[in-house]
Amino acid sequence: MYYLDESRPRILVVDGVSRLVTATIPVGVASATTLVVNPATNTGYVTAGNGVLVVDLASKTVTTTISLPSAPASRLGMALVP
């Protein structure tokens, strides 16, 4: 399972059985507010500032940022359609 820790800008990787944090992924921005995970590609998407961070969950790194032209990303919702 993945959890966005907004108090410290990072994603926590949680073991579903033991409920223990097994890894942390820093996202590097204080304005991170929403996390959506695509399990098919092992990719996370995090709203932050005026963009969306793309996170490779396997390598635990932010790979790119998708800039948004208008409203701050923190005011937007995200949905993943399979």
Secondary structure as UniProt FT lines:
FT   STRAND          2..5
FT   TURN            6..9
FT   STRAND          10..14
FT   TURN            16..18
FT   STRAND          21..26
FT   TURN            30..31
FT   STRAND          32..38
FT   TURN            39..42
FT   STRAND          43..48
FT   TURN            49..50
FT   STRAND          51..56
FT   TURN            57..60
FT   STRAND          61..67
FT   HELIX           73..75
//
